[in-house]
Amino acid sequence: MKNKTLILNYHSDGGHGWIKVAKDLFNKTNRTMKDISCYSYQDDDNYYLEEDCDATNYLNNLKEQNITFYLTEICDGDYSEIRNYNHC
């Protein structure tokens, strides 16, 4: 995955934040994360990596591979629908 810039959505609500990563992309770019914590969520196509640990680990993983990325912030109000998804 060389010379590609990823644009990732950072969702936040009144209490927390998550980076949305398509499962296919995660599987192609993940080299070091063995597990995703139970504080992250998922739907059929995406992971929503919690900001404190999982997202940080994943973004560090991208940096180690020299994959450029940008975060676009999306405010989901006081309560994000992400909280209704299944935990990883």
Buried (B, 14 or more C-beta within 10 A) or exposed (E): EEEEEBEBBBBBBEEBBBBBBEEEBBEEBBEEBEEBBEBBBBBEEBBBBBBEEBBEBBBEBBEEEEBEBEBEEEEBEEEBEBBEBEEB
